[in-house]
């Protein structure tokens, strides 16, 4: 894959959970391989972009309105990747607040 080639998958079925302390968790379908320098870009709108590895991103379609304000306030979320009912991996991911998603 060249530097300019990027794969963006859409994730339409995922969960966002928040505890009483404001910490957030994204529950996603597991992908192949370990994440490399992951981050979430969020512009306050309906979607977010999860950079998982160099050249591979996941568009998180439709961030629920109840989660948008909270996501705008956090700098880190926990990402948990599931394979069926099993946890494949979990890791902290920084949230970068941007003016516009690069989609």
BAKE-900696 format. One record per residue: z, x, y of N, C-alpha, C, CB in turn. Coordinates in steps of 0.001 Angstrom, whole numbers, plus 524288, in hexadecimal, padded with zeros to 5 digits. Each point is the difference from the previous one (the first is absolute). Glycine has a CB too. Layout:
<rs>
nc3 = Z, nc1 = X, nc2 = Y, cac3 = Z, cac1 = X, cac2 = Y, cc3 = Z, cc1 = X, cc2 = Y, cbc3 = Z, cbc1 = X, cbc2 = Y
...
</rs>
This chain:
<rs>
nc3 = 80000, nc1 = 80348, nc2 = 7FB69, cac3 = 80000, cac1 = 7FCB8, cac2 = 80497, cc3 = 80000, cc1 = 80378, cc2 = 804D9, cbc3 = 804BF, cbc1 = 7F8CB, cbc2 = 7FB23
nc3 = 7F7B4, nc1 = 80651, nc2 = 80863, cac3 = 7FFD0, cac1 = 80317, cac2 = 804CA, cc3 = 80454, cc1 = 7FE41, cc2 = 803A8, cbc3 = 7F64B, cbc1 = 8013F, cbc2 = 7FF08
nc3 = 80A8E, nc1 = 801E0, nc2 = 80512, cac3 = 80414, cac1 = 7FEC8, cac2 = 803C1, cc3 = 7FF44, cc1 = 7FAA0, cc2 = 80276, cbc3 = 800E2, cbc1 = 8097F, cbc2 = 801BD
nc3 = 7FA39, nc1 = 7F4DE, nc2 = 7FF09, cac3 = 7FEF2, cac1 = 7FB29, cac2 = 802C2, cc3 = 8004E, cc1 = 7FB32, cc2 = 7FC7C, cbc3 = 7FA6A, cbc1 = 80515, cbc2 = 80603
nc3 = 80539, nc1 = 7FBA7, nc2 = 7F4DE, cac3 = 8003D, cac1 = 7FB93, cac2 = 7FC74, cc3 = 805A0, cc1 = 7FE2A, cc2 = 7FF69, cbc3 = 7F80E, cbc1 = 80346, cbc2 = 7FB3F
nc3 = 808B9, nc1 = 7F7A7, nc2 = 80569, cac3 = 8052C, cac1 = 7FDBB, cac2 = 7FF5B, cc3 = 7FF78, cc1 = 7FAFB, cc2 = 7FCE5, cbc3 = 8032F, cbc1 = 803FF, cbc2 = 80878
nc3 = 80069, nc1 = 7FB3F, nc2 = 7F3F9, cac3 = 80032, cac1 = 7FB3B, cac2 = 7FCF3, cc3 = 80476, cc1 = 7FCB8, cc2 = 80229, cbc3 = 7FC44, cbc1 = 80471, cbc2 = 7F7DE
nc3 = 80297, nc1 = 7F699, nc2 = 8095C, cac3 = 80406, cac1 = 7FC60, cac2 = 801C9, cc3 = 7FFF9, cc1 = 7FB4F, cc2 = 7FC5A, cbc3 = 7FF1C, cbc1 = 802FD, cbc2 = 80978
nc3 = 8052B, nc1 = 7FC4B, nc2 = 7F3B6, cac3 = 800B7, cac1 = 7FB5F, cac2 = 7FCC0, cc3 = 8030F, cc1 = 7FBFB, cc2 = 8031D, cbc3 = 7FFCA, cbc1 = 80561, cbc2 = 7F7AD
nc3 = 7FF73, nc1 = 7F5B1, nc2 = 8071C, cac3 = 80331, cac1 = 7FBE3, cac2 = 80257, cc3 = 80440, cc1 = 7FE67, cc2 = 7FC32, cbc3 = 7F85F, cbc1 = 7FCD5, cbc2 = 80558
nc3 = 80C45, nc1 = 80281, nc2 = 7FCA3, cac3 = 80469, cac1 = 7FE25, cac2 = 7FCE3, cc3 = 8018A, cc1 = 7FAB6, cc2 = 80245, cbc3 = 80338, cbc1 = 8094E, cbc2 = 7FDCB
nc3 = 7FB68, nc1 = 7F294, nc2 = 7FF6B, cac3 = 80116, cac1 = 7FAB9, cac2 = 801E7, cc3 = 8050E, cc1 = 7FDCE, cc2 = 7FDC8, cbc3 = 7F674, cbc1 = 7FE97, cbc2 = 800E0
nc3 = 80B78, nc1 = 803B5, nc2 = 7FAEA, cac3 = 804AF, cac1 = 7FE04, cac2 = 7FD79, cc3 = 80414, cc1 = 80454, cc2 = 7FFCB, cbc3 = 7FAAE, cbc1 = 7F99B, cbc2 = 7FAA7
nc3 = 808D5, nc1 = 80659, nc2 = 80910, cac3 = 80434, cac1 = 803D4, cac2 = 80052, cc3 = 804B5, cc1 = 7FD41, cc2 = 8026D, cbc3 = 7F99E, cbc1 = 807B4, cbc2 = 800DA
nc3 = 80ADD, nc1 = 7FAAD, nc2 = 7FEB1, cac3 = 804C4, cac1 = 7FDC3, cac2 = 8023C, cc3 = 80244, cc1 = 803B0, cc2 = 8040B, cbc3 = 801CC, cbc1 = 7FB2A, cbc2 = 7F7AB
nc3 = 8006D, nc1 = 80289, nc2 = 80C5F, cac3 = 80302, cac1 = 802E6, cac2 = 803DB, cc3 = 80579, cc1 = 7FDB8, cc2 = 7FFDA, cbc3 = 7F808, cbc1 = 801F3, cbc2 = 805CF
nc3 = 80BCA, nc1 = 80174, nc2 = 7F943, cac3 = 80570, cac1 = 7FE4D, cac2 = 7FFD7, cc3 = 8030C, cc1 = 802F6, cc2 = 80423, cbc3 = 7FF61, cbc1 = 7FDE6, cbc2 = 7F65C
nc3 = 804BD, nc1 = 7FF95, nc2 = 80B9D, cac3 = 80351, cac1 = 8028F, cac2 = 803E5, cc3 = 805B1, cc1 = 7FED2, cc2 = 7FEAE, cbc3 = 7F8EE, cbc1 = 7FF4F, cbc2 = 80702
nc3 = 80A5E, nc1 = 804BF, nc2 = 7F93E, cac3 = 80589, cac1 = 7FF1A, cac2 = 7FEED, cc3 = 802E6, cc1 = 7FE9F, cc2 = 80506, cbc3 = 7FF92, cbc1 = 80639, cbc2 = 7F867
nc3 = 80580, nc1 = 7F8C2, nc2 = 80730, cac3 = 8031E, cac1 = 7FE51, cac2 = 80486, cc3 = 80077, cc1 = 80441, cc2 = 80425, cbc3 = 804F7, cbc1 = 7FA1B, cbc2 = 7FA16
nc3 = 7F9E6, nc1 = 80AC8, nc2 = 80482, cac3 = 8004E, cac1 = 80456, cac2 = 803B2, cc3 = 7FAC9, cc1 = 8010C, cc2 = 802B1, cbc3 = 8070B, cbc1 = 803DA, cbc2 = 7FA87
nc3 = 7F4EF, nc1 = 7F922, nc2 = 80421, cac3 = 7FAE8, cac1 = 8009C, cac2 = 80275, cc3 = 7FC40, cc1 = 8038A, cc2 = 7FD23, cbc3 = 80471, cbc1 = 7FE71, cbc2 = 80828
nc3 = 7FD4C, nc1 = 8042A, nc2 = 7F3A8, cac3 = 7FC7E, cac1 = 80362, cac2 = 7FD02, cc3 = 7FBEE, cc1 = 7FCA9, cc2 = 7FD32, cbc3 = 8072E, cbc1 = 806B9, cbc2 = 7FED2
nc3 = 7F3FC, nc1 = 7FB33, nc2 = 800FD, cac3 = 7FBB7, cac1 = 7FD05, cac2 = 7FDB9, cc3 = 7FDD4, cc1 = 802B4, cc2 = 7FB31, cbc3 = 7FDDC, cbc1 = 7FC7A, cbc2 = 808D0
nc3 = 80035, nc1 = 8004E, nc2 = 7F38C, cac3 = 7FD93, cac1 = 801F2, cac2 = 7FB3A, cc3 = 7FAD9, cc1 = 7FD24, cc2 = 7FF2C, cbc3 = 808D6, cbc1 = 80223, cbc2 = 7FC08
nc3 = 7F31D, nc1 = 800DA, nc2 = 802B3, cac3 = 7FAEE, cac1 = 7FDD2, cac2 = 7FE8B, cc3 = 7FF62, cc1 = 800A8, cc2 = 7FA24, cbc3 = 7FC05, cbc1 = 8020D, cbc2 = 808E5
nc3 = 802E9, nc1 = 7F9C3, nc2 = 7F467, cac3 = 7FF29, cac1 = 7FFFF, cac2 = 7FA5F, cc3 = 7FA2A, cc1 = 7FF53, cc2 = 7FF06, cbc3 = 80916, cbc1 = 7FC42, cbc2 = 7FE39
nc3 = 7F46A, nc1 = 807C4, nc2 = 7FF85, cac3 = 7FA58, cac1 = 80015, cac2 = 7FF4B, cc3 = 7FE89, cc1 = 80112, cc2 = 7FA5C, cbc3 = 7FEFF, cbc1 = 80301, cbc2 = 8092D
nc3 = 7FC2D, nc1 = 7FBD0, nc2 = 7F599, cac3 = 7FDC5, cac1 = 80177, cac2 = 7FAED, cc3 = 7FF86, cc1 = 805F6, cc2 = 7FFCA, cbc3 = 7FB00, cbc1 = 7F75D, cbc2 = 7FF54
nc3 = 8064B, nc1 = 80AE5, nc2 = 7FC2E, cac3 = 7FFB8, cac1 = 805B0, cac2 = 7FF5A, cc3 = 7FA5C, cc1 = 801E1, cc2 = 80013, cbc3 = 80849, cbc1 = 7FFC9, cbc2 = 7FACF
nc3 = 7F6E5, nc1 = 804B9, nc2 = 80788, cac3 = 7FAEB, cac1 = 802A5, cac2 = 80001, cc3 = 80080, cc1 = 804F7, cc2 = 7FCCC, cbc3 = 7FD9E, cbc1 = 7FC49, cbc2 = 808E5
nc3 = 7FDED, nc1 = 805E4, nc2 = 7F58C, cac3 = 7FFF5, cac1 = 804E3, cac2 = 7FD0D, cc3 = 801B4, cc1 = 80487, cc2 = 80376, cbc3 = 7F8D6, cbc1 = 7FC86, cbc2 = 7FA42
nc3 = 80A11, nc1 = 8070A, nc2 = 8037B, cac3 = 80177, cac1 = 804C8, cac2 = 802B9, cc3 = 80485, cc1 = 7FF48, cc2 = 803C1, cbc3 = 7F6E7, cbc1 = 802CF, cbc2 = 7FF26
nc3 = 80B76, nc1 = 80198, nc2 = 80219, cac3 = 80459, cac1 = 8000C, cac2 = 803B4, cc3 = 7FDF4, cc1 = 7FFA3, cc2 = 8059A, cbc3 = 80563, cbc1 = 80558, cbc2 = 7F9B2
nc3 = 7FD79, nc1 = 7F815, nc2 = 809BE, cac3 = 7FE5E, cac1 = 7FFD9, cac2 = 8057D, cc3 = 80086, cc1 = 80566, cc2 = 80278, cbc3 = 802BD, cbc1 = 7F691, cbc2 = 8009E
nc3 = 7F9DD, nc1 = 80A8C, nc2 = 80320, cac3 = 80020, cac1 = 804F5, cac2 = 802D0, cc3 = 8004C, cc1 = 7FEDF, cc2 = 805D1, cbc3 = 7FAD8, cbc1 = 8048A, cbc2 = 7F8E1
nc3 = 8099A, nc1 = 7FCA7, nc2 = 80971, cac3 = 800CB, cac1 = 7FF2C, cac2 = 80596, cc3 = 7FECE, cc1 = 7FA5B, cc2 = 80199, cbc3 = 7FDC9, cbc1 = 8096A, cbc2 = 80186
nc3 = 80496, nc1 = 7F2B9, nc2 = 7FBE0, cac3 = 7FECF, cac1 = 7FA87, cac2 = 80141, cc3 = 8023B, cc1 = 7FE64, cc2 = 80546, cbc3 = 7FFE5, cbc1 = 7FE05, cbc2 = 7F67C
nc3 = 7FDA6, nc1 = 7FE0D, nc2 = 80BD5, cac3 = 801FA, cac1 = 7FDAF, cac2 = 804DA, cc3 = 7FDB2, cc1 = 7FA8D, cc2 = 80090, cbc3 = 800EC, cbc1 = 808EA, cbc2 = 8044A
nc3 = 801C2, nc1 = 7F3D2, nc2 = 7FE97, cac3 = 7FE1F, cac1 = 7FAC0, cac2 = 80137, cc3 = 7FECB, cc1 = 7FFD4, cc2 = 805C8, cbc3 = 8054A, cbc1 = 7FBE2, cbc2 = 7F8AD
nc3 = 7F605, nc1 = 8024D, nc2 = 808A8, cac3 = 7FE8D, cac1 = 7FF1B, cac2 = 8056E, cc3 = 80080, cc1 = 7FA2B, cc2 = 8010B, cbc3 = 7F9D3, cbc1 = 807D9, cbc2 = 80026
nc3 = 8089E, nc1 = 7F6D4, nc2 = 80440, cac3 = 800B8, cac1 = 7FA77, cac2 = 80149, cc3 = 7FF5C, cc1 = 7FF35, cc2 = 805D8, cbc3 = 80612, cbc1 = 7FED4, cbc2 = 7F858
nc3 = 7F6D2, nc1 = 7FD2D, nc2 = 80905, cac3 = 7FEF8, cac1 = 7FED7, cac2 = 8057B, cc3 = 80297, cc1 = 7FAFF, cc2 = 801E5, cbc3 = 7F7A9, cbc1 = 804A5, cbc2 = 7FEFA
nc3 = 80BBC, nc1 = 7F917, nc2 = 7FDD5, cac3 = 802B5, cac1 = 7FB39, cac2 = 80184, cc3 = 7FD30, cc1 = 7FB09, cc2 = 7FE7D, cbc3 = 803AB, cbc1 = 804F5, cbc2 = 80732
nc3 = 7F7C4, nc1 = 7FB85, nc2 = 7F66B, cac3 = 7FCD6, cac1 = 7FB77, cac2 = 7FEB0, cc3 = 800A0, cc1 = 7FE28, cc2 = 7FA6F, cbc3 = 7F9D6, cbc1 = 80305, cbc2 = 80689
nc3 = 8020F, nc1 = 7FA88, nc2 = 7F783, cac3 = 8001F, cac1 = 7FD93, cac2 = 7FAD8, cc3 = 7FFA7, cc1 = 803DE, cc2 = 7FB7D, cbc3 = 7FBFE, cbc1 = 7F851, cbc2 = 80414
nc3 = 801D0, nc1 = 80C33, nc2 = 7FCC9, cac3 = 7FF1F, cac1 = 803BE, cac2 = 7FBBE, cc3 = 8029E, cc1 = 8053A, cc2 = 80136, cbc3 = 7F77A, cbc1 = 7FB94, cbc2 = 7FDDB
nc3 = 80959, nc1 = 80777, nc2 = 7FE04, cac3 = 801E4, cac1 = 80559, cac2 = 80079, cc3 = 7FC7D, cc1 = 80364, cc2 = 7FC90, cbc3 = 80977, cbc1 = 7FD18, cbc2 = 801CF
nc3 = 7F685, nc1 = 807F9, nc2 = 7FF27, cac3 = 7FCDB, cac1 = 80396, cac2 = 7FCEB, cc3 = 8039B, cc1 = 80426, cc2 = 7FDAE, cbc3 = 7F800, cbc1 = 7FE64, cbc2 = 805B3
nc3 = 807E6, nc1 = 801FB, nc2 = 7F51B, cac3 = 80348, cac1 = 803A5, cac2 = 7FD21, cc3 = 7FCA4, cc1 = 80491, cc2 = 7FE36, cbc3 = 8060E, cbc1 = 7F8B9, cbc2 = 7FD12
nc3 = 7FA99, nc1 = 80BD0, nc2 = 80592, cac3 = 7FD5A, cac1 = 804CB, cac2 = 7FE55, cc3 = 8032C, cc1 = 80230, cc2 = 7FB74, cbc3 = 7FC52, cbc1 = 801EF, cbc2 = 80930
nc3 = 80188, nc1 = 7FDEB, nc2 = 7F21C, cac3 = 802DF, cac1 = 801B0, cac2 = 7FB5C, cc3 = 7FEEA, cc1 = 805B3, cc2 = 7FEB0, cbc3 = 7FFB0, cbc1 = 7F6DD, cbc2 = 7FCAB
nc3 = 7FB60, nc1 = 80AAA, nc2 = 8035B, cac3 = 7FE68, cac1 = 8056A, cac2 = 7FF24, cc3 = 7FB67, cc1 = 80121, cc2 = 80395, cbc3 = 80324, cbc1 = 7FFE6, cbc2 = 7F68E
nc3 = 7FB68, nc1 = 80507, nc2 = 809D5, cac3 = 7FB85, cac1 = 80173, cac2 = 80329, cc3 = 7FB21, cc1 = 7FD32, cc2 = 7FDED, cbc3 = 80416, cbc1 = 808D3, cbc2 = 80210
nc3 = 7F98D, nc1 = 7F3F2, nc2 = 80127, cac3 = 7FB41, cac1 = 7FD44, cac2 = 7FE7F, cc3 = 800D2, cc1 = 7FACE, cc2 = 7FD52, cbc3 = 7FC1D, cbc1 = 80888, cbc2 = 7FF43
nc3 = 808D1, nc1 = 7F5E2, nc2 = 7FFC3, cac3 = 800FB, cac1 = 7FB00, cac2 = 7FD6E, cc3 = 8043C, cc1 = 7FD01, cc2 = 802E7, cbc3 = 7FD5A, cbc1 = 803D4, cbc2 = 7F759
nc3 = 8013C, nc1 = 7F77E, nc2 = 80A66, cac3 = 8039A, cac1 = 7FCA6, cac2 = 802E5, cc3 = 8000C, cc1 = 7FA8E, cc2 = 7FDA9, cbc3 = 7FE73, cbc1 = 80536, cbc2 = 80827
nc3 = 805AE, nc1 = 7F7F0, nc2 = 7F919, cac3 = 80089, cac1 = 7FAA2, cac2 = 7FE3F, cc3 = 800E5, cc1 = 7FCA2, cc2 = 804D2, cbc3 = 803A9, cbc1 = 802C2, cbc2 = 7F722
nc3 = 7F8DE, nc1 = 7F974, nc2 = 809A8, cac3 = 800AB, cac1 = 7FC45, cac2 = 80448, cc3 = 803AF, cc1 = 7FBC6, cc2 = 7FE15, cbc3 = 7F6EF, cbc1 = 801D8, cbc2 = 803C2
nc3 = 80D7D, nc1 = 7FDA2, nc2 = 7FEE7, cac3 = 803D0, cac1 = 7FBFE, cac2 = 7FEA0, cc3 = 7FE9C, cc1 = 7FB17, cc2 = 80308, cbc3 = 80721, cbc1 = 806BB, cbc2 = 7FE2C
nc3 = 7F615, nc1 = 7F5CB, nc2 = 7FF30, cac3 = 7FE0E, cac1 = 7FB3A, cac2 = 8027D, cc3 = 80475, cc1 = 7FC42, cc2 = 8013F, cbc3 = 7F785, cbc1 = 80109, cbc2 = 7FB3B
nc3 = 8087D, nc1 = 7FD18, nc2 = 80976, cac3 = 80374, cac1 = 7FBE6, cac2 = 801DE, cc3 = 805CD, cc1 = 80148, cc2 = 7FF58, cbc3 = 7F8FC, cbc1 = 7F9C0, cbc2 = 7FDDE
nc3 = 8090B, nc1 = 8093B, nc2 = 805DB, cac3 = 805A2, cac1 = 800CE, cac2 = 80061, cc3 = 80242, cc1 = 7FAD5, cc2 = 801F3, cbc3 = 7FF32, cbc1 = 809EE, cbc2 = 801D4
nc3 = 80467, nc1 = 7F3DF, nc2 = 7FB40, cac3 = 80239, cac1 = 7FAE9, cac2 = 80150, cc3 = 8025C, cc1 = 80026, cc2 = 8057C, cbc3 = 801D4, cbc1 = 7FE3C, cbc2 = 7F675
nc3 = 7FD73, nc1 = 7FD97, nc2 = 80C9C, cac3 = 80221, cac1 = 7FFEC, cac2 = 80557, cc3 = 805DA, cc1 = 80127, cc2 = 8004D, cbc3 = 7F91D, cbc1 = 7F99E, cbc2 = 80222
nc3 = 809E0, nc1 = 804CA, nc2 = 7F9EB, cac3 = 805A2, cac1 = 8010D, cac2 = 8000D, cc3 = 8013B, cc1 = 805CF, cc2 = 7FF71, cbc3 = 80171, cbc1 = 7F72C, cbc2 = 7FC34
nc3 = 7FAEE, nc1 = 80BED, nc2 = 801BA, cac3 = 800EC, cac1 = 80598, cac2 = 7FF35, cc3 = 7FDD1, cc1 = 8035B, cc2 = 8046F, cbc3 = 7FFCB, cbc1 = 7FE5B, cbc2 = 7F671
nc3 = 7FCDC, nc1 = 7FF83, nc2 = 80CC0, cac3 = 7FD54, cac1 = 8032A, cac2 = 80401, cc3 = 803B5, cc1 = 80273, cc2 = 803F7, cbc3 = 7F85D, cbc1 = 7FA3B, cbc2 = 7FEE3
nc3 = 80B3D, nc1 = 802B5, nc2 = 80330, cac3 = 803A1, cac1 = 80212, cac2 = 803EB, cc3 = 80353, cc1 = 80466, cc2 = 7FDAC, cbc3 = 8003B, cbc1 = 7F732, cbc2 = 80476
nc3 = 801A5, nc1 = 80801, nc2 = 7F6C2, cac3 = 8032B, cac1 = 8040A, cac2 = 7FD70, cc3 = 7FCD4, cc1 = 804E5, cc2 = 7FEF9, cbc3 = 8056F, cbc1 = 7F90E, cbc2 = 7FBE9
nc3 = 7F5B3, nc1 = 80650, nc2 = 80247, cac3 = 7FCB6, cac1 = 8048A, cac2 = 7FEF2, cc3 = 7FEDF, cc1 = 80309, cc2 = 804FC, cbc3 = 7FC06, cbc1 = 7FB48, cbc2 = 7F871
nc3 = 803C3, nc1 = 80206, nc2 = 80BF2, cac3 = 7FF39, cac1 = 8029E, cac2 = 8050A, cc3 = 804AB, cc1 = 80354, cc2 = 80198, cbc3 = 7FA3F, cbc1 = 7F8AB, cbc2 = 8029D
nc3 = 80A49, nc1 = 80660, nc2 = 7FB09, cac3 = 804CA, cac1 = 802B1, cac2 = 80196, cc3 = 80193, cc1 = 8047D, cc2 = 7FC6A, cbc3 = 802CC, cbc1 = 7F7AD, cbc2 = 803DB
nc3 = 7FAE9, nc1 = 808AB, nc2 = 7F77A, cac3 = 801AD, cac1 = 80413, cac2 = 7FC51, cc3 = 7FC6E, cc1 = 804C6, cc2 = 80049, cbc3 = 803A8, cbc1 = 7F911, cbc2 = 7FA1A
nc3 = 7FE86, nc1 = 80B61, nc2 = 80483, cac3 = 7FD04, cac1 = 804DF, cac2 = 7FFD7, cc3 = 7FEF2, cc1 = 801C8, cc2 = 7FA6D, cbc3 = 803F0, cbc1 = 8027B, cbc2 = 80886
nc3 = 7FE9B, nc1 = 7FAE0, nc2 = 7F3A0, cac3 = 7FF84, cac1 = 80187, cac2 = 7FA8A, cc3 = 800A7, cc1 = 7FB24, cc2 = 7FCA5, cbc3 = 80373, cbc1 = 8091F, cbc2 = 801DD
nc3 = 7F975, nc1 = 7F699, nc2 = 7F9ED, cac3 = 8009B, cac1 = 7FBD5, cac2 = 7FC20, cc3 = 80029, cc1 = 8027E, cc2 = 7FA93, cbc3 = 7FB48, cbc1 = 7F967, cbc2 = 805D6
nc3 = 806F9, nc1 = 803C5, nc2 = 7F67D, cac3 = 7FFE4, cac1 = 80198, cac2 = 7FA8E, cc3 = 7FB4F, cc1 = 7FD63, cc2 = 7FD7B, cbc3 = 809E3, cbc1 = 8012B, cbc2 = 7FFA2
nc3 = 7F2D6, nc1 = 801CA, nc2 = 7FDBA, cac3 = 7FB9A, cac1 = 7FDDA, cac2 = 7FD10, cc3 = 8015F, cc1 = 8006C, cc2 = 7FA3A, cbc3 = 7F959, cbc1 = 80284, cbc2 = 80710
nc3 = 80630, nc1 = 7F91F, nc2 = 7F634, cac3 = 800E9, cac1 = 7FFD9, cac2 = 7FA60, cc3 = 7FAEC, cc1 = 7FE3D, cc2 = 7FD7B, cbc3 = 809C3, cbc1 = 7FE07, cbc2 = 8010A
nc3 = 7F432, nc1 = 80536, nc2 = 7FB75, cac3 = 7FB27, cac1 = 7FEBE, cac2 = 7FD3C, cc3 = 8015C, cc1 = 7FE0C, cc2 = 7FA86, cbc3 = 7FAEF, cbc1 = 806D2, cbc2 = 80533
nc3 = 802F8, nc1 = 7F493, nc2 = 7F985, cac3 = 800FA, cac1 = 7FD8B, cac2 = 7FAF5, cc3 = 7FB29, cc1 = 80020, cc2 = 7FC96, cbc3 = 806AC, cbc1 = 7FA46, cbc2 = 80426
nc3 = 7FA39, nc1 = 8067C, nc2 = 7F6D7, cac3 = 7FBF7, cac1 = 7FF87, cac2 = 7FC07, cc3 = 801E7, cc1 = 7FBA3, cc2 = 7FC66, cbc3 = 7FD19, cbc1 = 809C0, cbc2 = 80089
nc3 = 800F6, nc1 = 7F186, nc2 = 80053, cac3 = 80220, cac1 = 7FB7D, cac2 = 7FD35, cc3 = 8057C, cc1 = 7FEF8, cc2 = 801EE, cbc3 = 7FA7D, cbc1 = 801EC, cbc2 = 7F814
nc3 = 8094A, nc1 = 7FDFC, nc2 = 8045E, cac3 = 80578, cac1 = 7FF39, cac2 = 80178, cc3 = 80305, cc1 = 80517, cc2 = 80087, cbc3 = 7FFA1, cbc1 = 7F77C, cbc2 = 7FB84
nc3 = 7FDC3, nc1 = 80CE9, nc2 = 803D9, cac3 = 80292, cac1 = 80518, cac2 = 80019, cc3 = 7FF1D, cc1 = 802D3, cc2 = 80524, cbc3 = 7FEF6, cbc1 = 80086, cbc2 = 7F661
nc3 = 8051A, nc1 = 801F8, nc2 = 80B96, cac3 = 7FF7B, cac1 = 8033F, cac2 = 804AA, cc3 = 7FD5E, cc1 = 80519, cc2 = 7FE71, cbc3 = 80811, cbc1 = 7FBF2, cbc2 = 8042B
nc3 = 7F37E, nc1 = 8051D, nc2 = 7FE38, cac3 = 7FD1B, cac1 = 804D7, cac2 = 7FEF9, cc3 = 80233, cc1 = 8047B, cc2 = 80348, cbc3 = 7F7EB, cbc1 = 7FAC3, cbc2 = 7FDE3
nc3 = 8091D, nc1 = 8041F, nc2 = 80725, cac3 = 80230, cac1 = 803F1, cac2 = 80383, cc3 = 80208, cc1 = 7FD4C, cc2 = 804E7, cbc3 = 7F9CF, cbc1 = 806F0, cbc2 = 7FC84
nc3 = 809AD, nc1 = 7FBB1, nc2 = 8063A, cac3 = 801EA, cac1 = 7FE1C, cac2 = 8050A, cc3 = 800CF, cc1 = 804A8, cc2 = 80396, cbc3 = 8045A, cbc1 = 7F82A, cbc2 = 7FBC7
nc3 = 7FA85, nc1 = 806FF, nc2 = 80943, cac3 = 80038, cac1 = 8044F, cac2 = 803B8, cc3 = 80032, cc1 = 7FDD9, cc2 = 8058C, cbc3 = 7FB0F, cbc1 = 805D7, cbc2 = 7F9C3
nc3 = 8072F, nc1 = 7FD3C, nc2 = 809C7, cac3 = 80044, cac1 = 7FE89, cac2 = 80583, cc3 = 7FAE3, cc1 = 8015A, cc2 = 802B2, cbc3 = 809BB, cbc1 = 80165, cbc2 = 8000A
nc3 = 7F4AE, nc1 = 7FB23, nc2 = 8037B, cac3 = 7FB11, cac1 = 800AA, cac2 = 802CD, cc3 = 800F6, cc1 = 7FF17, cc2 = 805D8, cbc3 = 7FAC2, cbc1 = 7FD14, cbc2 = 7F804
nc3 = 803B2, nc1 = 80696, nc2 = 80B50, cac3 = 8008A, cac1 = 7FF1B, cac2 = 805A0, cc3 = 7FC30, cc1 = 7FBD8, cc2 = 801E5, cbc3 = 802F2, cbc1 = 8093E, cbc2 = 8011D
nc3 = 7FEC5, nc1 = 7F3DF, nc2 = 802D6, cac3 = 7FCB5, cac1 = 7FC0D, cac2 = 80282, cc3 = 7FE5A, cc1 = 80232, cc2 = 8054B, cbc3 = 8049C, cbc1 = 7F864, cbc2 = 7FB51
nc3 = 7F652, nc1 = 807BB, nc2 = 80598, cac3 = 7FDE5, cac1 = 801BA, cac2 = 8050A, cc3 = 7FE1E, cc1 = 7FB2A, cc2 = 802E9, cbc3 = 7FD53, cbc1 = 808F0, cbc2 = 7FC5F
nc3 = 804A4, nc1 = 7F652, nc2 = 8084D, cac3 = 7FE7C, cac1 = 7FB87, cac2 = 80329, cc3 = 7FB5F, cc1 = 80196, cc2 = 80364, cbc3 = 80948, cbc1 = 7FC6E, cbc2 = 80006
nc3 = 7F27E, nc1 = 800BA, nc2 = 7FF69, cac3 = 7FB1A, cac1 = 8014F, cac2 = 802AB, cc3 = 7FE36, cc1 = 7FB5C, cc2 = 80348, cbc3 = 7FD7D, cbc1 = 80637, cbc2 = 7F8B8
nc3 = 7FEF4, nc1 = 7FAD3, nc2 = 80ADD, cac3 = 7FDCA, cac1 = 7FBCE, cac2 = 80337, cc3 = 7FC1F, cc1 = 7FCAA, cc2 = 7FCFD, cbc3 = 8013B, cbc1 = 8059D, cbc2 = 807CB
nc3 = 7FBE8, nc1 = 7FCF9, nc2 = 7F49C, cac3 = 7FC01, cac1 = 7FD39, cac2 = 7FCFD, cc3 = 7FF35, cc1 = 802CB, cc2 = 7FAD3, cbc3 = 7FB8D, cbc1 = 7FCD9, cbc2 = 80842
nc3 = 803E1, nc1 = 80006, nc2 = 7F38F, cac3 = 7FF08, cac1 = 8024E, cac2 = 7FADC, cc3 = 7FA65, cc1 = 80215, cc2 = 7FFB6, cbc3 = 80697, cbc1 = 7F9D7, cbc2 = 7FBE6
nc3 = 7F8B2, nc1 = 80A9D, nc2 = 801A1, cac3 = 7FAB8, cac1 = 80245, cac2 = 7FF88, cc3 = 7FCF1, cc1 = 7FDA6, cc2 = 7FB79, cbc3 = 8036A, cbc1 = 80845, cbc2 = 803D2
nc3 = 7FB8F, nc1 = 7F2AD, nc2 = 7FC86, cac3 = 7FD19, cac1 = 7FD46, cac2 = 7FBDB, cc3 = 7FA7F, cc1 = 7FEAC, cc2 = 801CD, cbc3 = 80863, cbc1 = 7FC51, cbc2 = 7FC8A
</rs>
